[in-house]
Amino acid sequence: MSGGVFNNPAIVITGGPTGNLDSKSGDEIMELLHKLNKGRGAKLDIVIREPEVAQRTQGVIYTREGRVEVEK
């Protein structure tokens, strides 16, 4: 299979993509995700715990004990 959803996904869901990385590698991953979002139009759903990474996103949903607490 060439192309298709594997190379051009409509949605990317990831959990903690930068959690165990050094800051340079984390920045590279966030740049790749940004390119998927802006350049190719993929919707990104990222679960993270790092506030500095959350600041680089277009929107944030904070949850506590399984309930939405704040949406920004």
C-alpha positions as CSV (number, residue, x, y, z in Angstrom):
1,M,0.0,0.0,0.0
2,S,1.4,3.4,-1.0
3,G,0.2,6.6,0.6
4,G,-3.2,6.3,2.1
5,V,-4.1,6.9,5.8
6,F,-0.7,5.6,7.1
7,N,1.2,8.5,5.4
8,N,-1.6,11.1,5.6
9,P,-3.7,10.4,8.6
10,A,-6.9,12.4,9.2
11,I,-6.5,12.1,13.0
12,V,-3.5,11.5,15.2
13,I,-4.1,10.3,18.8
14,T,-1.0,10.2,21.0
15,G,-0.4,9.9,24.7
16,G,2.7,11.6,26.2
17,P,4.7,12.0,23.0
18,T,7.4,14.0,24.7
19,G,7.3,12.6,28.3
20,N,10.4,10.5,28.2
21,L,12.5,12.6,25.8
22,D,15.2,15.2,26.3
23,S,14.0,18.7,25.4
24,K,15.6,18.7,21.9
25,S,13.9,15.5,20.9
26,G,10.6,16.6,22.4
27,D,10.8,19.8,20.3
28,E,11.4,17.8,17.2
29,I,8.4,15.6,17.9
30,M,6.2,18.6,18.6
31,E,7.4,20.1,15.3
32,L,6.5,17.0,13.4
33,L,3.0,17.0,15.0
34,H,2.6,20.7,14.2
35,K,3.5,19.9,10.5
36,L,0.9,17.1,10.4
37,N,-1.7,19.5,11.8
38,K,-0.9,22.6,9.8
39,G,0.6,21.3,6.6
40,R,-1.5,18.2,6.1
41,G,-4.6,19.1,8.0
42,A,-4.5,16.2,10.5
43,K,-6.5,16.7,13.7
44,L,-4.3,16.0,16.8
45,D,-5.5,14.7,20.1
46,I,-2.6,14.7,22.5
47,V,-2.7,13.6,26.2
48,I,0.1,15.3,28.1
49,R,1.2,16.4,31.5
50,E,3.8,19.0,30.6
51,P,2.3,22.5,30.8
52,E,5.0,23.9,28.5
53,V,3.9,21.5,25.7
54,A,0.3,22.4,26.3
55,Q,1.1,26.1,25.7
56,R,2.1,25.2,22.1
57,T,-1.3,23.8,21.2
58,Q,-4.5,25.5,19.8
59,G,-6.7,24.3,22.6
60,V,-6.5,22.6,25.9
61,I,-9.1,20.5,27.8
62,Y,-8.2,19.9,31.5
63,T,-9.7,17.0,33.2
64,R,-9.8,15.8,36.8
65,E,-11.0,12.4,37.9
66,G,-12.5,11.7,34.5
67,R,-14.5,15.0,34.2
68,V,-13.8,18.0,32.1
69,E,-12.7,20.8,34.4
70,V,-11.7,23.7,32.0
71,E,-11.6,24.1,28.3
72,K,-9.3,26.8,26.8
